């Protein structure tokens, strides 16, 4: 019983091995007859980032060497920081001064506004009082003028009475000498003459008093008119309160703008200070280091290059006659010369929009008269499938043979 069982197991293994051989042969035959296009005009491409300084200064430290592996954020070189630290301190002082000026300008806005409005109200009240005082003084002048006119009329009246009494007395003097009139009548006429003279003197004194009162009233009127003119001038000046408030607010806004400008200058100074430390922008290998400690570098000066090995692709320059059935997404196989034909799987990512000659420094001009038809080549970008570039990493510039399966 053991011998037949062993025979059945052996036959099963033979059948399984034969099935595997048939599948391999079928796969090889399928790959052999599958339409494809190949070219050995292909190279590995990748990101080669030039590293340049953002600020100038003296190089104080270099932390990498050629062909060293670095990671994003690693420090590459350091530039003397002292000048930029002083610039930050100066910018901080300017910002503090600008903020203080802005605070003072903002604090003066309500004070100026309140003072201007109060002055406007006071001048308006003062103008009203001055106008009332002027009107009162004008009434006083009119009253004094009327009293002076009345006093002058009264003087004229009493002067006429005095003249008549004097004449009556003169006539009675002649008659009293001849005893033609009674003595009593003469005495009465003499008393009347003296009384009229006193009345005239009193009227003249009243005129002088009325004249003095008129002059005082006129002086007060002139003073009231001057006070009114001054009040109006102050009111005119106070009427500019809105403009004064707008001016102080504009100054406060300008002070705020100075603060923003000083803050921006401080940000720039801090940014320049941070740029004295040059860091790696991504993972990669350091190449073409061209800087040494103590060297004075300028802003924008290239100091090294960084080659990223974790993201590479293949640029295959196929002939234009090979692109008829080539499409994006088609599978591709890349054979690398540096690794004894090691193959990498990938796919067509894109086809260039023009031939390689079109992008050359001196593109051919077919209209020159010396035309010779030459088959052109079109760059095709092939992306490699993931997790293939770790054991044997590809480097930009390596020669490869690219094959694209068309169907």
PyMOL commands that set and color helices and strands:
alter all, ss='L'
color gray80, all
select helices_A, chain A and resi 2-33+82-177+183-238+241-274+320-322+337-339+356-359+366-368
alter helices_A, ss='H'
color red, helices_A
select strands_A, chain A and resi 36-52+57-62+69-70+75-79+277-279+284-287+296-297+302-319+331-336+342-355+377-384+399-405
alter strands_A, ss='S'
color yellow, strands_A
deselect
rebuild
show_as cartoon
